[in-house]
Amino acid sequence: MAYQALYRKWRPDNFDDVKGQDHIVTTLKNQIKADRIGHAYLFTGTRGTGKTTIAKIMAKAVNCENPVDGNPCGECSVCKAIAAGVSMNVIEMDAASNNSVDDVRQIVDEVQYSPTEGKYKVYIIDEVHMLSTSAFNALLKTLEEPPAYVIFILATTEVAKIPITILSRVQRYDFHRITIDTIASRLSELMKAENINVEDRALRYIAKAGDGSMRDALSLLDQCIAFYLGKDLKYENVLEVLGAVDTDVFKNLLEIILKGDVTQCMNLIEDIIIQGRDLVQFVNDFIWYLRNLLLIKTTGDIKEIEDVIDVSSDNLNDMVEVSKLVDVDTLMRYIRILSESVAKLKLATQKRIELEITLIKLMRPAMENSEDISDLTSRITILEGKLEEALNKIKSGAVMVPIRAASDTDKGDAVKEELPKRVYKAVPEDIKSIAKAWRSIVDSIEEARLKEMLEKSHVTLSEDGKRLEIMIQSLSSYNDLSREERKAELVDLIEERTGVTVDLLITKLDDNEDFYNRYTDIKDLVSGVEIEIDDNTEEMI
């Protein structure tokens, strides 16, 4: 017997085998059991979610001689004839190739004749949105008042193209995208039945690549099995067959983009192309990776999103570290630009050039004629990265900095290497009350960006002893917090939580300066920490 594709071989033949559409299966089974069957149904949803499958199961169930709990028995002559595709009672029509008014008029003429066996004649019209306007008009009257023995089941992936006059005459059922867990579970079940060893990690990747379609996932699995016929199917094998890449590549790409290294980025893309990876799939997977980083950045408790991110614990820990390299605004900008490029990439004749232009745009925010704050943030982030890299090279000796002899005017600058620790004579009661409530103030902030900046900042008493001083090393965060509207927002928030109206000072810490060498956190000021050393005397505040 000729080989049958997995999606055909394992197509469900009863309602109980259908996965991921419980809301539809339960309704139809109840209608069949209660003999409350409608005359016209519309099944709508993305490809491969079970529309045609459920239509055929229903055609068998309503005609079955011995139905069991709303399911067809599969053993009677009617069920076997429908399953074999030879029943005169089930008429399938592909509207993509039979969309004229004459095709519909033929159906209208045929419905006048009662079924030769069973109770119902079932017309399944697939891709019904492809019918012409005149064809829809010819179907209207029959669809509204068909003979008692006729059932119409219309299926479509584009319900928006269906005329409202048709929609008002049918029962509409929306098929959901099938979840990754449901698809992976079904694939695992079928692989056991086929006696093929496949890694669970590989099945989950195939399930994700199926994009909510069971049929697509089965087709991809079939392709992978064929390539490694007779061997165990591993995660790396699936990546190779599907032209996908592992998350380490996305991590490296993100780090390169943040550094703004165009040459290194182009070399990485060259490697991806040489390996034969699909560039559209590559961009989609990179967007998914950035989306996971964004969830990590904007969620307080990582445990709450483990299932949503859908990666191993090791990869999750690695992604948590990577997420610290980039801010939320930059991630959202990257996702926006890459998402816009996917549609262009699918149609582009030179996909490599389209991708390279997109990645250069990520690394060169100045190329965009935009006033979006996220673009400015990206530019600042890239500059910070380049500055940090340069400083690290200087520290390591990789770059020599020329030193000139100090002139008289320069001699005063030498004392800047070691500055004395700031000494506090007294702490105002208002500042103490803010210090005690600081943790609750930060926790009450809903905006993820502001909360993150404050968590990474140091809060102390100004040198004049009268103002609350927020110190931060990140230049982009300093620029943000220094804005008058942002300072006003913080002052209002502090006043709301403590009742204290405070004078706020925002200060940029030097990149190599250790806060605790020169300053004291306000939380320490109210916890009895020794903070003053003056004339060999230690004072407790």
ZAMARRO-826805 format. One record per residue (C-alpha): residue number from 1; residue in three letters; x, y, z. Coordinates in steps of 0.25 Angstrom, whole numbers, plus 5000, padded with zeros to 4 digits. Example, Ala and Ser with C-alpha at 12.3 -4.5 7.8 and 13.67 -1.06 7.14 Angstrom:
# residues 2
num,residuo,east,north,up
1,ALA,5049,4982,5031
2,SER,5055,4996,5029
//
This chain:
# residues 541
num,residuo,east,north,up
1,MET,5000,5000,5000
2,ALA,5005,5014,4997
3,TYR,5010,5022,5008
4,GLN,5000,5032,5015
5,ALA,5004,5045,5021
6,LEU,5003,5045,5036
7,TYR,4992,5056,5036
8,ARG,4984,5047,5027
9,LYS,4987,5034,5034
10,TRP,4983,5039,5047
11,ARG,4972,5048,5044
12,PRO,4961,5047,5055
13,ASP,4949,5038,5051
14,ASN,4941,5042,5063
15,PHE,4938,5054,5072
16,ASP,4946,5049,5084
17,ASP,4959,5048,5076
18,VAL,4958,5063,5072
19,LYS,4968,5071,5080
20,GLY,4968,5086,5084
21,GLN,4953,5089,5080
22,ASP,4945,5084,5092
23,HIS,4936,5096,5091
24,ILE,4931,5092,5077
25,VAL,4931,5077,5079
26,THR,4923,5077,5092
27,THR,4912,5086,5085
28,LEU,4911,5077,5073
29,LYS,4910,5064,5081
30,ASN,4899,5070,5089
31,GLN,4892,5075,5077
32,ILE,4893,5061,5071
33,LYS,4889,5054,5084
34,ALA,4877,5063,5086
35,ASP,4873,5062,5071
36,ARG,4874,5078,5070
37,ILE,4882,5078,5057
38,GLY,4883,5091,5050
39,HIS,4881,5093,5035
40,ALA,4894,5101,5032
41,TYR,4907,5103,5039
42,LEU,4919,5112,5037
43,PHE,4933,5106,5042
44,THR,4943,5117,5042
45,GLY,4958,5118,5047
46,THR,4972,5117,5043
47,ARG,4977,5105,5034
48,GLY,4979,5091,5040
49,THR,4970,5093,5052
50,GLY,4960,5082,5049
51,LYS,4949,5089,5041
52,THR,4948,5079,5030
53,THR,4951,5068,5039
54,ILE,4939,5071,5049
55,ALA,4930,5074,5037
56,LYS,4933,5059,5032
57,ILE,4931,5054,5046
58,MET,4918,5061,5047
59,ALA,4913,5056,5033
60,LYS,4916,5042,5038
61,ALA,4909,5044,5052
62,VAL,4896,5049,5047
63,ASN,4895,5038,5037
64,CYS,4900,5027,5046
65,GLU,4891,5015,5048
66,ASN,4897,5012,5062
67,PRO,4902,5025,5068
68,VAL,4909,5024,5082
69,ASP,4908,5037,5091
70,GLY,4907,5046,5079
71,ASN,4919,5039,5072
72,PRO,4918,5031,5059
73,CYS,4920,5016,5061
74,GLY,4930,5014,5049
75,GLU,4925,5000,5047
76,CYS,4912,5002,5040
77,SER,4911,5002,5024
78,VAL,4908,5017,5024
79,CYS,4920,5021,5033
80,LYS,4929,5012,5024
81,ALA,4924,5018,5011
82,ILE,4926,5032,5016
83,ALA,4940,5029,5021
84,ALA,4943,5023,5008
85,GLY,4938,5035,5001
86,VAL,4928,5027,4992
87,SER,4915,5032,4999
88,MET,4905,5039,4991
89,ASN,4900,5046,5003
90,VAL,4912,5054,5006
91,ILE,4916,5064,4995
92,GLU,4929,5072,4996
93,MET,4932,5084,4988
94,ASP,4944,5092,4987
95,ALA,4940,5107,4985
96,ALA,4954,5111,4981
97,SER,4952,5104,4968
98,ASN,4937,5103,4967
99,ASN,4933,5117,4970
100,SER,4923,5120,4959
101,VAL,4908,5122,4959
102,ASP,4906,5110,4951
103,ASP,4914,5101,4961
104,VAL,4904,5106,4972
105,ARG,4892,5105,4963
106,GLN,4896,5090,4962
107,ILE,4895,5089,4977
108,VAL,4882,5096,4977
109,ASP,4876,5086,4967
110,GLU,4882,5074,4974
111,VAL,4876,5077,4988
112,GLN,4862,5074,4983
113,TYR,4865,5059,4983
114,SER,4865,5052,4996
115,PRO,4877,5043,5001
116,THR,4878,5029,4996
117,GLU,4882,5024,5010
118,GLY,4882,5030,5023
119,LYS,4875,5042,5028
120,TYR,4883,5054,5023
121,LYS,4890,5059,5010
122,VAL,4902,5067,5015
123,TYR,4908,5078,5006
124,ILE,4922,5082,5011
125,ILE,4927,5094,5004
126,ASP,4942,5097,5007
127,GLU,4948,5111,5005
128,VAL,4934,5117,5003
129,HIS,4939,5131,5003
130,MET,4944,5128,4989
131,LEU,4930,5128,4983
132,SER,4926,5139,4974
133,THR,4916,5149,4978
134,SER,4906,5143,4968
135,ALA,4909,5129,4974
136,PHE,4906,5134,4988
137,ASN,4893,5140,4983
138,ALA,4889,5127,4977
139,LEU,4891,5120,4990
140,LEU,4884,5129,4999
141,LYS,4869,5124,4998
142,THR,4873,5109,4998
143,LEU,4882,5112,5010
144,GLU,4871,5119,5018
145,GLU,4860,5109,5015
146,PRO,4866,5095,5011
147,PRO,4859,5082,5011
148,ALA,4858,5076,5024
149,TYR,4868,5065,5020
150,VAL,4879,5075,5016
151,ILE,4890,5080,5024
152,PHE,4900,5091,5019
153,ILE,4914,5092,5025
154,LEU,4922,5104,5020
155,ALA,4937,5104,5024
156,THR,4946,5117,5022
157,THR,4959,5123,5027
158,GLU,4955,5137,5024
159,VAL,4941,5139,5030
160,ALA,4942,5154,5027
161,LYS,4940,5151,5013
162,ILE,4926,5144,5015
163,PRO,4914,5153,5012
164,ILE,4906,5157,5024
165,THR,4894,5151,5017
166,ILE,4900,5137,5018
167,LEU,4905,5139,5032
168,SER,4891,5142,5037
169,ARG,4886,5129,5032
170,VAL,4897,5120,5038
171,GLN,4901,5115,5052
172,ARG,4916,5120,5053
173,TYR,4927,5112,5060
174,ASP,4940,5119,5062
175,PHE,4952,5109,5062
176,HIS,4963,5113,5072
177,ARG,4978,5111,5069
178,ILE,4982,5099,5076
179,THR,4992,5101,5088
180,ILE,5006,5096,5087
181,ASP,5004,5087,5099
182,THR,4992,5080,5092
183,ILE,5000,5078,5079
184,ALA,5012,5073,5086
185,SER,5004,5063,5094
186,ARG,4997,5058,5081
187,LEU,5010,5057,5074
188,SER,5016,5049,5085
189,GLU,5004,5040,5085
190,LEU,5005,5037,5070
191,MET,5020,5035,5071
192,LYS,5018,5024,5081
193,ALA,5008,5018,5072
194,GLU,5018,5018,5060
195,ASN,5029,5013,5069
196,ILE,5038,5025,5066
197,ASN,5047,5031,5077
198,VAL,5046,5046,5077
199,GLU,5052,5055,5088
200,ASP,5041,5063,5095
201,ARG,5049,5076,5093
202,ALA,5048,5073,5078
203,LEU,5033,5071,5078
204,ARG,5031,5084,5085
205,TYR,5039,5091,5075
206,ILE,5031,5085,5064
207,ALA,5018,5088,5071
208,LYS,5022,5103,5073
209,ALA,5026,5103,5058
210,GLY,5012,5098,5054
211,ASP,5007,5112,5059
212,GLY,4994,5106,5065
213,SER,4991,5096,5053
214,MET,4991,5082,5056
215,ARG,4992,5078,5041
216,ASP,5004,5087,5039
217,ALA,5011,5081,5051
218,LEU,5009,5067,5046
219,SER,5014,5071,5032
220,LEU,5027,5077,5039
221,LEU,5029,5064,5047
222,ASP,5027,5055,5035
223,GLN,5038,5063,5028
224,CYS,5047,5062,5039
225,ILE,5045,5047,5041
226,ALA,5047,5045,5026
227,PHE,5061,5052,5026
228,TYR,5065,5044,5038
229,LEU,5058,5031,5034
230,GLY,5061,5019,5043
231,LYS,5068,5028,5054
232,ASP,5064,5034,5067
233,LEU,5059,5049,5064
234,LYS,5067,5059,5073
235,TYR,5065,5074,5075
236,GLU,5077,5078,5067
237,ASN,5072,5069,5055
238,VAL,5059,5077,5055
239,LEU,5066,5090,5055
240,GLU,5074,5086,5043
241,VAL,5063,5081,5035
242,LEU,5054,5092,5038
243,GLY,5065,5103,5036
244,ALA,5064,5108,5050
245,VAL,5074,5112,5060
246,ASP,5077,5110,5075
247,THR,5075,5121,5085
248,ASP,5090,5123,5087
249,VAL,5090,5129,5073
250,PHE,5079,5139,5077
251,LYS,5087,5143,5089
252,ASN,5100,5146,5081
253,LEU,5092,5154,5071
254,LEU,5085,5162,5082
255,GLU,5099,5165,5088
256,ILE,5105,5169,5074
257,ILE,5093,5178,5071
258,LEU,5094,5185,5085
259,LYS,5109,5187,5082
260,GLY,5105,5193,5069
261,ASP,5116,5184,5062
262,VAL,5111,5183,5047
263,THR,5123,5175,5042
264,GLN,5121,5164,5053
265,CYS,5106,5164,5050
266,MET,5108,5162,5035
267,ASN,5117,5151,5038
268,LEU,5107,5144,5047
269,ILE,5096,5145,5036
270,GLU,5106,5140,5026
271,ASP,5108,5127,5035
272,ILE,5093,5126,5036
273,ILE,5091,5126,5021
274,ILE,5102,5116,5018
275,GLN,5096,5107,5028
276,GLY,5083,5108,5019
277,ARG,5074,5114,5030
278,ASP,5061,5120,5025
279,LEU,5062,5135,5028
280,VAL,5047,5137,5030
281,GLN,5047,5126,5040
282,PHE,5060,5132,5046
283,VAL,5054,5146,5048
284,ASN,5041,5140,5054
285,ASP,5049,5132,5064
286,PHE,5057,5144,5068
287,ILE,5044,5152,5070
288,TRP,5039,5141,5079
289,TYR,5053,5141,5087
290,LEU,5052,5156,5089
291,ARG,5037,5155,5093
292,ASN,5042,5145,5104
293,LEU,5052,5155,5108
294,LEU,5041,5166,5109
295,LEU,5032,5157,5118
296,ILE,5044,5155,5127
297,LYS,5047,5170,5128
298,THR,5032,5174,5131
299,THR,5029,5162,5140
300,GLY,5032,5163,5155
301,ASP,5032,5148,5158
302,ILE,5039,5139,5147
303,LYS,5031,5127,5152
304,GLU,5018,5133,5148
305,ILE,5022,5133,5133
306,GLU,5030,5120,5132
307,ASP,5019,5113,5124
308,VAL,5017,5125,5115
309,ILE,5032,5126,5112
310,ASP,5032,5111,5109
311,VAL,5047,5109,5110
312,SER,5056,5100,5119
313,SER,5060,5105,5133
314,ASP,5074,5106,5128
315,ASN,5070,5114,5116
316,LEU,5061,5123,5125
317,ASN,5073,5126,5135
318,ASP,5081,5130,5123
319,MET,5071,5139,5117
320,VAL,5069,5146,5131
321,GLU,5084,5149,5130
322,VAL,5082,5154,5116
323,SER,5070,5162,5119
324,LYS,5079,5171,5128
325,LEU,5087,5176,5116
326,VAL,5075,5183,5110
327,ASP,5063,5192,5114
328,VAL,5048,5190,5111
329,ASP,5047,5202,5101
330,THR,5059,5196,5093
331,LEU,5053,5182,5093
332,MET,5039,5188,5088
333,ARG,5046,5196,5077
334,TYR,5054,5183,5072
335,ILE,5041,5175,5072
336,ARG,5033,5186,5065
337,ILE,5044,5187,5054
338,LEU,5046,5172,5052
339,SER,5031,5170,5051
340,GLU,5029,5180,5040
341,SER,5041,5174,5033
342,VAL,5035,5160,5033
343,ALA,5024,5163,5023
344,LYS,5034,5170,5013
345,LEU,5044,5158,5015
346,LYS,5033,5148,5010
347,LEU,5031,5155,4997
348,ALA,5046,5160,4995
349,THR,5054,5154,4984
350,GLN,5067,5158,4991
351,LYS,5063,5153,5005
352,ARG,5078,5154,5010
353,ILE,5078,5169,5007
354,GLU,5065,5172,5013
355,LEU,5069,5165,5026
356,GLU,5083,5172,5026
357,ILE,5076,5186,5024
358,THR,5066,5183,5036
359,LEU,5078,5179,5045
360,ILE,5086,5191,5042
361,LYS,5074,5199,5045
362,LEU,5073,5193,5059
363,MET,5088,5197,5061
364,ARG,5087,5211,5055
365,PRO,5074,5217,5061
366,ALA,5078,5230,5055
367,MET,5074,5224,5041
368,GLU,5060,5225,5046
369,ASN,5052,5238,5044
370,SER,5045,5236,5057
371,GLU,5042,5244,5069
372,ASP,5039,5231,5077
373,ILE,5045,5232,5091
374,SER,5049,5217,5089
375,ASP,5058,5221,5077
376,LEU,5065,5231,5085
377,THR,5067,5221,5097
378,SER,5073,5211,5087
379,ARG,5083,5221,5082
380,ILE,5087,5224,5096
381,THR,5088,5209,5100
382,ILE,5097,5207,5088
383,LEU,5106,5219,5092
384,GLU,5107,5214,5106
385,GLY,5111,5200,5101
386,LYS,5122,5206,5092
387,LEU,5127,5214,5104
388,GLU,5127,5203,5114
389,GLU,5135,5194,5103
390,ALA,5145,5205,5101
391,LEU,5147,5207,5116
392,ASN,5149,5192,5118
393,LYS,5160,5192,5107
394,ILE,5167,5203,5114
395,LYS,5166,5196,5128
396,SER,5172,5183,5121
397,GLY,5183,5190,5114
398,ALA,5178,5186,5101
399,VAL,5178,5201,5097
400,MET,5188,5211,5102
401,VAL,5184,5225,5106
402,PRO,5195,5236,5104
403,ILE,5199,5243,5116
404,ARG,5205,5257,5116
405,ALA,5212,5264,5127
406,ALA,5203,5271,5137
407,SER,5204,5286,5136
408,ASP,5201,5295,5148
409,THR,5187,5296,5144
410,ASP,5185,5281,5144
411,LYS,5191,5278,5158
412,GLY,5178,5281,5165
413,ASP,5171,5270,5157
414,ALA,5180,5259,5163
415,VAL,5172,5259,5176
416,LYS,5160,5254,5168
417,GLU,5165,5240,5169
418,GLU,5161,5238,5184
419,LEU,5150,5247,5189
420,PRO,5146,5247,5204
421,LYS,5134,5240,5208
422,ARG,5122,5249,5210
423,VAL,5119,5252,5225
424,TYR,5105,5254,5230
425,LYS,5103,5262,5243
426,ALA,5088,5260,5244
427,VAL,5077,5254,5236
428,PRO,5064,5262,5235
429,GLU,5052,5254,5240
430,ASP,5045,5256,5227
431,ILE,5056,5248,5220
432,LYS,5056,5237,5231
433,SER,5041,5235,5228
434,ILE,5044,5234,5213
435,ALA,5055,5224,5216
436,LYS,5046,5215,5224
437,ALA,5035,5215,5213
438,TRP,5045,5214,5201
439,ARG,5043,5199,5198
440,SER,5027,5201,5199
441,ILE,5029,5213,5190
442,VAL,5036,5206,5179
443,ASP,5027,5194,5180
444,SER,5015,5202,5178
445,ILE,5020,5207,5164
446,GLU,5012,5201,5153
447,GLU,5021,5206,5141
448,ALA,5031,5195,5139
449,ARG,5042,5205,5133
450,LEU,5041,5214,5145
451,LYS,5041,5203,5155
452,GLU,5053,5197,5149
453,MET,5061,5210,5149
454,LEU,5058,5212,5163
455,GLU,5062,5198,5167
456,LYS,5076,5200,5160
457,SER,5078,5214,5167
458,HIS,5084,5218,5180
459,VAL,5076,5228,5189
460,THR,5083,5236,5199
461,LEU,5084,5250,5206
462,SER,5089,5262,5198
463,GLU,5102,5269,5202
464,ASP,5095,5281,5208
465,GLY,5087,5271,5216
466,LYS,5073,5276,5212
467,ARG,5069,5269,5199
468,LEU,5067,5254,5195
469,GLU,5077,5250,5185
470,ILE,5075,5239,5175
471,MET,5088,5234,5169
472,ILE,5089,5225,5156
473,GLN,5100,5220,5147
474,SER,5092,5218,5134
475,LEU,5092,5230,5125
476,SER,5079,5227,5119
477,SER,5072,5225,5132
478,TYR,5079,5238,5137
479,ASN,5073,5246,5125
480,ASP,5060,5240,5128
481,LEU,5059,5243,5143
482,SER,5065,5257,5141
483,ARG,5053,5261,5133
484,GLU,5044,5271,5140
485,GLU,5031,5263,5138
486,ARG,5038,5251,5143
487,LYS,5043,5258,5155
488,ALA,5029,5263,5158
489,GLU,5023,5249,5157
490,LEU,5033,5244,5167
491,VAL,5030,5256,5177
492,ASP,5015,5253,5176
493,LEU,5017,5238,5178
494,ILE,5026,5240,5190
495,GLU,5016,5250,5196
496,GLU,5005,5241,5193
497,ARG,5012,5229,5201
498,THR,5018,5237,5212
499,GLY,5011,5251,5213
500,VAL,5024,5258,5211
501,THR,5027,5268,5200
502,VAL,5042,5266,5197
503,ASP,5052,5274,5189
504,LEU,5058,5264,5179
505,LEU,5072,5264,5173
506,ILE,5076,5254,5162
507,THR,5091,5251,5160
508,LYS,5099,5243,5150
509,LEU,5109,5234,5157
510,ASP,5123,5232,5150
511,ASP,5123,5219,5143
512,ASN,5135,5213,5151
513,GLU,5130,5219,5164
514,ASP,5126,5210,5176
515,PHE,5114,5217,5183
516,TYR,5117,5211,5196
517,ASN,5131,5216,5196
518,ARG,5126,5231,5197
519,TYR,5112,5231,5201
520,THR,5101,5224,5210
521,ASP,5088,5219,5206
522,ILE,5076,5225,5213
523,LYS,5071,5212,5217
524,ASP,5084,5211,5225
525,LEU,5082,5224,5231
526,VAL,5070,5219,5239
527,SER,5075,5206,5243
528,GLY,5086,5210,5252
529,VAL,5098,5208,5243
530,GLU,5111,5216,5246
531,ILE,5111,5227,5236
532,GLU,5120,5238,5241
533,ILE,5135,5238,5244
534,ASP,5139,5252,5248
535,ASP,5151,5255,5257
536,ASN,5153,5240,5261
537,THR,5138,5240,5267
538,GLU,5127,5230,5262
539,GLU,5113,5236,5263
540,MET,5101,5227,5262
541,ILE,5089,5233,5255
//
